[in-house]
Protein backbone atom coordinates (compact mmCIF):
# COMPACT_ATOMS: atom_id res chain seq x y z
CA UNK A 1 0.00 0.00 0.00
CA UNK A 2 1.04 3.58 -0.42
CA UNK A 3 2.43 5.52 2.55
CA UNK A 4 -0.57 7.87 2.36
CA UNK A 5 -3.03 4.96 2.58
CA UNK A 6 -1.08 3.43 5.46
CA UNK A 7 -1.13 6.73 7.39
CA UNK A 8 -4.80 7.22 6.64
CA UNK A 9 -5.77 3.78 8.00
CA UNK A 10 -3.63 4.30 11.12
CA UNK A 11 -5.38 7.64 11.69
CA UNK A 12 -8.77 5.90 11.45
CA UNK A 13 -7.63 3.24 13.93
CA UNK A 14 -6.68 6.03 16.32
CA UNK A 15 -10.15 7.59 15.89
CA UNK A 16 -11.80 4.22 16.55
CA UNK A 17 -9.81 3.85 19.78
CA UNK A 18 -10.48 7.44 20.89
CA UNK A 19 -14.19 7.71 20.07
CA UNK A 20 -15.68 4.23 19.76
CA UNK A 21 -13.70 1.40 21.37
CA UNK A 22 -10.71 2.04 23.62
CA UNK A 23 -9.79 -1.66 23.44
CA UNK A 24 -9.70 -1.80 19.62
CA UNK A 25 -6.58 -3.46 18.24
CA UNK A 26 -6.00 -3.96 14.52
CA UNK A 27 -3.92 -7.05 15.27
CA UNK A 28 -6.78 -8.64 17.22
CA UNK A 29 -9.29 -7.52 14.61
CA UNK A 30 -7.16 -9.07 11.84
CA UNK A 31 -6.95 -12.39 13.71
CA UNK A 32 -10.73 -12.43 14.07
CA UNK A 33 -11.25 -11.39 10.44
CA UNK A 34 -9.01 -14.24 9.23
CA UNK A 35 -10.96 -16.73 11.29
CA UNK A 36 -14.30 -15.34 10.06
CA UNK A 37 -13.07 -15.40 6.46
CA UNK A 38 -12.03 -19.04 6.78
CA UNK A 39 -15.34 -20.11 8.36
CA UNK A 40 -17.54 -18.14 5.95
CA UNK A 41 -15.61 -19.19 2.83
CA UNK A 42 -15.88 -22.87 3.82
CA UNK A 43 -19.62 -22.53 4.47
CA UNK A 44 -20.04 -20.84 1.08
CA UNK A 45 -18.11 -23.65 -0.58
CA UNK A 46 -20.32 -26.24 1.12
CA UNK A 47 -23.51 -24.30 0.25
CA UNK A 48 -24.43 -24.05 3.95
CA UNK A 49 -25.79 -20.54 3.62
CA UNK A 50 -28.35 -20.98 6.41
CA UNK A 51 -25.44 -21.04 8.90
CA UNK A 52 -24.30 -17.56 7.82
CA UNK A 53 -27.27 -15.63 9.30
CA UNK A 54 -25.37 -14.23 12.29
CA UNK A 55 -22.15 -13.54 10.34
CA UNK A 56 -23.29 -11.98 7.07
CA UNK A 57 -25.77 -9.16 6.43
CA UNK A 58 -29.18 -10.15 5.04
CA UNK A 59 -28.57 -8.20 1.80
CA UNK A 60 -25.26 -9.96 1.10
CA UNK A 61 -26.75 -13.33 2.01
CA UNK A 62 -29.55 -12.88 -0.52
CA UNK A 63 -27.06 -12.08 -3.31
CA UNK A 64 -24.88 -15.05 -2.30
CA UNK A 65 -27.83 -17.44 -2.47
CA UNK A 66 -28.38 -16.48 -6.09
CA UNK A 67 -24.70 -16.60 -7.08
CA UNK A 68 -23.73 -19.82 -5.29
CA UNK A 69 -26.48 -21.82 -6.97
CA UNK A 70 -25.06 -20.90 -10.41
CA UNK A 71 -21.40 -21.71 -9.69
CA UNK A 72 -19.65 -24.73 -11.19
CA UNK A 73 -18.26 -27.15 -8.58
CA UNK A 74 -14.65 -26.17 -9.30
CA UNK A 75 -15.34 -22.49 -8.56
CA UNK A 76 -17.38 -23.35 -5.48
CA UNK A 77 -14.52 -25.53 -4.18
CA UNK A 78 -12.08 -22.67 -4.78
CA UNK A 79 -14.01 -20.42 -2.38
CA UNK A 80 -12.90 -22.42 0.67
CA UNK A 81 -9.91 -21.01 2.53
CA UNK A 82 -8.32 -22.99 5.32
CA UNK A 83 -6.94 -20.61 7.96
CA UNK A 84 -3.47 -22.15 7.54
CA UNK A 85 -3.64 -21.53 3.78
CA UNK A 86 -4.06 -17.75 4.16
CA UNK A 87 -0.77 -16.41 2.87
CA UNK A 88 -1.26 -12.68 3.32
CA UNK A 89 -3.84 -10.33 4.80
CA UNK A 90 -4.04 -6.56 4.61
CA UNK A 91 -6.52 -3.88 5.52
CA UNK A 92 -8.12 -1.97 2.69
CA UNK A 93 -10.46 0.93 3.17
CA UNK A 94 -11.52 2.00 6.66
CA UNK A 95 -14.63 4.14 7.03
CA UNK A 96 -16.35 5.81 9.96
CA UNK A 97 -19.81 7.16 9.27
CA UNK A 98 -23.14 8.17 10.76
CA UNK A 99 -26.54 7.58 9.21
CA UNK A 100 -29.48 10.00 9.18
CA UNK A 101 -30.75 8.63 12.51
CA UNK A 102 -27.44 9.31 14.28
CA UNK A 103 -26.32 5.68 14.31
CA UNK A 104 -22.51 5.25 14.28
CA UNK A 105 -20.74 2.68 12.12
CA UNK A 106 -17.20 1.53 11.42
CA UNK A 107 -16.42 -0.45 8.31
CA UNK A 108 -13.10 -2.19 7.52
CA UNK A 109 -12.33 -3.88 4.21
CA UNK A 110 -9.93 -6.82 4.52
CA UNK A 111 -8.05 -8.40 1.62
CA UNK A 112 -6.97 -12.02 1.80
CA UNK A 113 -4.60 -14.06 -0.40
CA UNK A 114 -4.94 -17.80 0.08
CA UNK A 115 -3.81 -21.09 -1.45
CA UNK A 116 -6.43 -23.51 -2.72
CA UNK A 117 -6.09 -26.84 -4.50
CA UNK A 118 -9.39 -26.70 -6.42
CA UNK A 119 -9.31 -28.02 -9.96
CA UNK A 120 -9.51 -24.67 -11.75
CA UNK A 121 -8.58 -24.15 -15.38
CA UNK A 122 -5.35 -22.26 -16.03
CA UNK A 123 -7.42 -19.32 -17.20
CA UNK A 124 -10.55 -18.37 -15.33
CA UNK A 125 -13.28 -16.18 -16.78
CA UNK A 126 -12.22 -12.60 -17.21
CA UNK A 127 -8.98 -13.57 -18.91
CA UNK A 128 -6.97 -13.14 -15.73
CA UNK A 129 -4.19 -15.58 -14.98
CA UNK A 130 -4.54 -17.53 -11.75
CA UNK A 131 -1.17 -17.94 -10.07
CA UNK A 132 -0.19 -21.54 -9.58
CA UNK A 133 2.32 -22.96 -7.15
CA UNK A 134 3.62 -26.50 -7.61
CA UNK A 135 4.70 -28.50 -4.57
CA UNK A 136 6.85 -31.64 -4.85
CA UNK A 137 8.80 -33.13 -7.74
CA UNK A 138 7.55 -33.72 -11.27
CA UNK A 139 6.07 -37.17 -10.49
CA UNK A 140 4.11 -36.12 -7.38
CA UNK A 141 3.43 -32.45 -7.99
CA UNK A 142 0.47 -30.84 -6.32
CA UNK A 143 -0.97 -27.72 -7.93
CA UNK A 144 -2.27 -24.87 -5.76
CA UNK A 145 -3.84 -21.63 -6.87
CA UNK A 146 -3.13 -18.33 -5.17
CA UNK A 147 -6.54 -16.68 -4.95
CA UNK A 148 -7.80 -13.42 -3.50
CA UNK A 149 -10.90 -12.39 -1.60
CA UNK A 150 -12.22 -9.12 -0.18
CA UNK A 151 -14.49 -9.13 2.86
CA UNK A 152 -15.88 -5.98 4.42
CA UNK A 153 -16.66 -6.02 8.13
CA UNK A 154 -19.05 -3.52 9.71
CA UNK A 155 -19.90 -2.80 13.31
CA UNK A 156 -22.46 -0.45 14.78
CA UNK A 157 -21.12 1.65 17.65
CA UNK A 158 -24.39 3.35 18.63
CA UNK A 159 -25.14 3.22 22.36
CA UNK A 160 -26.80 -0.12 23.18
CA UNK A 161 -25.90 -1.84 19.90
CA UNK A 162 -24.48 -5.37 19.89
CA UNK A 163 -20.67 -5.39 19.81
CA UNK A 164 -20.60 -7.74 16.82
CA UNK A 165 -18.91 -7.32 13.46
CA UNK A 166 -20.99 -8.29 10.44
CA UNK A 167 -19.73 -9.05 6.94
CA UNK A 168 -21.35 -6.57 4.55
CA UNK A 169 -19.46 -7.38 1.36
CA UNK A 170 -17.95 -10.59 -0.01
CA UNK A 171 -15.91 -10.65 -3.19
CA UNK A 172 -14.00 -13.57 -4.65
CA UNK A 173 -12.78 -12.07 -7.95
CA UNK A 174 -13.10 -14.34 -10.98
CA UNK A 175 -14.94 -16.95 -8.92
CA UNK A 176 -18.04 -15.36 -7.41
CA UNK A 177 -19.11 -12.89 -10.09
C-alpha positions as CSV (number, residue, x, y, z in Angstrom):
1,X,0.0,0.0,0.0
2,X,1.0,3.6,-0.4
3,X,2.4,5.5,2.6
4,X,-0.6,7.9,2.4
5,X,-3.0,5.0,2.6
6,X,-1.1,3.4,5.5
7,X,-1.1,6.7,7.4
8,X,-4.8,7.2,6.6
9,X,-5.8,3.8,8.0
10,X,-3.6,4.3,11.1
11,X,-5.4,7.6,11.7
12,X,-8.8,5.9,11.5
13,X,-7.6,3.2,13.9
14,X,-6.7,6.0,16.3
15,X,-10.1,7.6,15.9
16,X,-11.8,4.2,16.6
17,X,-9.8,3.8,19.8
18,X,-10.5,7.4,20.9
19,X,-14.2,7.7,20.1
20,X,-15.7,4.2,19.8
21,X,-13.7,1.4,21.4
22,X,-10.7,2.0,23.6
23,X,-9.8,-1.7,23.4
24,X,-9.7,-1.8,19.6
25,X,-6.6,-3.5,18.2
26,X,-6.0,-4.0,14.5
27,X,-3.9,-7.1,15.3
28,X,-6.8,-8.6,17.2
29,X,-9.3,-7.5,14.6
30,X,-7.2,-9.1,11.8
31,X,-7.0,-12.4,13.7
32,X,-10.7,-12.4,14.1
33,X,-11.2,-11.4,10.4
34,X,-9.0,-14.2,9.2
35,X,-11.0,-16.7,11.3
36,X,-14.3,-15.3,10.1
37,X,-13.1,-15.4,6.5
38,X,-12.0,-19.0,6.8
39,X,-15.3,-20.1,8.4
40,X,-17.5,-18.1,6.0
41,X,-15.6,-19.2,2.8
42,X,-15.9,-22.9,3.8
43,X,-19.6,-22.5,4.5
44,X,-20.0,-20.8,1.1
45,X,-18.1,-23.7,-0.6
46,X,-20.3,-26.2,1.1
47,X,-23.5,-24.3,0.3
48,X,-24.4,-24.1,3.9
49,X,-25.8,-20.5,3.6
50,X,-28.3,-21.0,6.4
51,X,-25.4,-21.0,8.9
52,X,-24.3,-17.6,7.8
53,X,-27.3,-15.6,9.3
54,X,-25.4,-14.2,12.3
55,X,-22.2,-13.5,10.3
56,X,-23.3,-12.0,7.1
57,X,-25.8,-9.2,6.4
58,X,-29.2,-10.1,5.0
59,X,-28.6,-8.2,1.8
60,X,-25.3,-10.0,1.1
61,X,-26.7,-13.3,2.0
62,X,-29.5,-12.9,-0.5
63,X,-27.1,-12.1,-3.3
64,X,-24.9,-15.0,-2.3
65,X,-27.8,-17.4,-2.5
66,X,-28.4,-16.5,-6.1
67,X,-24.7,-16.6,-7.1
68,X,-23.7,-19.8,-5.3
69,X,-26.5,-21.8,-7.0
70,X,-25.1,-20.9,-10.4
71,X,-21.4,-21.7,-9.7
72,X,-19.7,-24.7,-11.2
73,X,-18.3,-27.1,-8.6
74,X,-14.6,-26.2,-9.3
75,X,-15.3,-22.5,-8.6
76,X,-17.4,-23.4,-5.5
77,X,-14.5,-25.5,-4.2
78,X,-12.1,-22.7,-4.8
79,X,-14.0,-20.4,-2.4
80,X,-12.9,-22.4,0.7
81,X,-9.9,-21.0,2.5
82,X,-8.3,-23.0,5.3
83,X,-6.9,-20.6,8.0
84,X,-3.5,-22.1,7.5
85,X,-3.6,-21.5,3.8
86,X,-4.1,-17.8,4.2
87,X,-0.8,-16.4,2.9
88,X,-1.3,-12.7,3.3
89,X,-3.8,-10.3,4.8
90,X,-4.0,-6.6,4.6
91,X,-6.5,-3.9,5.5
92,X,-8.1,-2.0,2.7
93,X,-10.5,0.9,3.2
94,X,-11.5,2.0,6.7
95,X,-14.6,4.1,7.0
96,X,-16.4,5.8,10.0
97,X,-19.8,7.2,9.3
98,X,-23.1,8.2,10.8
99,X,-26.5,7.6,9.2
100,X,-29.5,10.0,9.2
101,X,-30.7,8.6,12.5
102,X,-27.4,9.3,14.3
103,X,-26.3,5.7,14.3
104,X,-22.5,5.3,14.3
105,X,-20.7,2.7,12.1
106,X,-17.2,1.5,11.4
107,X,-16.4,-0.4,8.3
108,X,-13.1,-2.2,7.5
109,X,-12.3,-3.9,4.2
110,X,-9.9,-6.8,4.5
111,X,-8.0,-8.4,1.6
112,X,-7.0,-12.0,1.8
113,X,-4.6,-14.1,-0.4
114,X,-4.9,-17.8,0.1
115,X,-3.8,-21.1,-1.4
116,X,-6.4,-23.5,-2.7
117,X,-6.1,-26.8,-4.5
118,X,-9.4,-26.7,-6.4
119,X,-9.3,-28.0,-10.0
120,X,-9.5,-24.7,-11.7
121,X,-8.6,-24.2,-15.4
122,X,-5.3,-22.3,-16.0
123,X,-7.4,-19.3,-17.2
124,X,-10.6,-18.4,-15.3
125,X,-13.3,-16.2,-16.8
126,X,-12.2,-12.6,-17.2
127,X,-9.0,-13.6,-18.9
128,X,-7.0,-13.1,-15.7
129,X,-4.2,-15.6,-15.0
130,X,-4.5,-17.5,-11.8
131,X,-1.2,-17.9,-10.1
132,X,-0.2,-21.5,-9.6
133,X,2.3,-23.0,-7.2
134,X,3.6,-26.5,-7.6
135,X,4.7,-28.5,-4.6
136,X,6.8,-31.6,-4.9
137,X,8.8,-33.1,-7.7
138,X,7.5,-33.7,-11.3
139,X,6.1,-37.2,-10.5
140,X,4.1,-36.1,-7.4
141,X,3.4,-32.5,-8.0
142,X,0.5,-30.8,-6.3
143,X,-1.0,-27.7,-7.9
144,X,-2.3,-24.9,-5.8
145,X,-3.8,-21.6,-6.9
146,X,-3.1,-18.3,-5.2
147,X,-6.5,-16.7,-5.0
148,X,-7.8,-13.4,-3.5
149,X,-10.9,-12.4,-1.6
150,X,-12.2,-9.1,-0.2
151,X,-14.5,-9.1,2.9
152,X,-15.9,-6.0,4.4
153,X,-16.7,-6.0,8.1
154,X,-19.0,-3.5,9.7
155,X,-19.9,-2.8,13.3
156,X,-22.5,-0.4,14.8
157,X,-21.1,1.6,17.7
158,X,-24.4,3.3,18.6
159,X,-25.1,3.2,22.4
160,X,-26.8,-0.1,23.2
161,X,-25.9,-1.8,19.9
162,X,-24.5,-5.4,19.9
163,X,-20.7,-5.4,19.8
164,X,-20.6,-7.7,16.8
165,X,-18.9,-7.3,13.5
166,X,-21.0,-8.3,10.4
167,X,-19.7,-9.0,6.9
168,X,-21.4,-6.6,4.6
169,X,-19.5,-7.4,1.4
170,X,-18.0,-10.6,0.0
171,X,-15.9,-10.6,-3.2
172,X,-14.0,-13.6,-4.7
173,X,-12.8,-12.1,-7.9
174,X,-13.1,-14.3,-11.0
175,X,-14.9,-17.0,-8.9
176,X,-18.0,-15.4,-7.4
177,X,-19.1,-12.9,-10.1
